[in-house]
């Protein structure tokens, strides 16, 4: 999906014009994938714009960076405030937000200590798999590409270079006429989609792959697990065999970009009746209530962007990095 250009991007402590947010062609992260990022969404609620689980996303950004020895020079609160101000300045009430931190220009070679650059962009972006996907569900294909192994890299880190794995799987599924790919882990168990976590409903229980299946610890995954348990469903984190995808009564996926999307068909096998199931619909309705501030019990997940005047003492539009 194309990005809708905005006026500003926050880059390394200052707001710059969208077209001026650039990096050198010898940037380390460009050559080696030495970067980490997050996908975050802001939703327009009755109380105003609200960022869903903002603190959790920024905390994961820092943890991903730590795993790859990337020292982000801005604290979580600084990045939070910069994001709020970016949304205000761009007049965005509903947006996809992309913070990224990467090793910058200055050195090449695999062991480098170049400084870390940080940027935050935001723009309007609809459902990643299409608005119709949330209603009618999607067709998925089990990819011939396996999810990256924890013996080789760090699946728990949302690292730029790791997504080459997802690109191979997504491209393969798209070229074959499917909406999304499902990857197995190195052992042959179900892992996740190219950009989503996966859930399987069997005999009334909700199953989802565990951390040892090379999954990314998804923020929306955590949210849906909590919602499901609060609604009285049994959620089991366990290894899932490929064949269980075809035997499932329901399958759905969660992710910030995709939000929550039912899966109606996998490898040309209909899932259940070939349409979103009752449990999926129940969870989807409550999850969307949480996203849009309609569920009081989950208001703590929302970081409201309050209207505010520009700080009077900010010089040259700069935000001072953490010491």
C-alpha positions, 0 to 999 in steps of 0.5 A: 500500500502506498504511503500518503505523504505528510508535512513532517517526520521526526528525525534525530531530535527535530522535525524535518520536512517529509522530503528532507528526511534522508540518510546517506547511501553508505548508512550501515543499516541500509547495507546490513539491516542493522535496525529495529522498528515498530508498527503502531496505530493511532485511532480516533476515539470519542475522546480524541486520537489515542495510540494503542499500547504505545508504551508497550511498543516503545518498550519493545523497540528498546528491547529489540535494539538491546538484543542487537547492541544498538544504543538508542539515544532517546528514552521511551518518554522522549519518543512518546512525546515526539510522536504526540507532537508529530501527530499534532503537527501533521493534524493526524487523528488516525494514523499508522506510526513507524518509529525506526532506529538504525546504525548510521553512516560512518563505518562499514564492516560487520563490527561497527560502532557508528551512531544510531539514528532514529526517526518517527513517521506517521501517515493514514493507512487502512487495514494492511490486508484490505478493509474487506479482509476483516469482514470476509476473511483471507486466503492463506498459503503455507510457505515453503520458506521456514521462519528464521531459526533462533539458532541463527538470529533473534526472532523475538527482535523486530529487526529490519534485516529479519524481514527478508524472511517475511518478504520471501514468504509474502512474495511467494504467496502473493505470486500464487494468488493468496492474500497471506503466507503462513510460515512454519518454524524450523521444526515444522510447527506452525509459527506465524504469518509474514507479518501477523501472529496466528490463532487456531480454534479447535474444539472450543479452545483457542490455540496459538504458537508459543515463544519457542516456535520462533514467533514475534511477541506481538502486542496485538497477540497479547491483547487478544489473549487477554481479551479472550481469557476475560471473555471466558475462553480457554487460550492454550499456547502450544505447538500446532501441527500444520494439519491442524490448520486444515482441521480447525473450526476457525483461524484468525491472525493479529498484527498492528498493520493487519489488526485482527483478520479471519482466515477462511481458507488455507492451502485451498482447504476451507477453514470451518464453514469457509467464513469467519466463525463465532468465536472470531467474530466475538473476539474481533468485536471486543478487540475493536471496542478496545482499539476505539476506546469503547471498552472501559476495561481496556482504556489503560491500553490507550495513550490519548494525544491531548491537544496542546500548544507548542512548547515556548522554550523549544529552540530550533525545533529540537528535542534534546536526546537523553544523556 
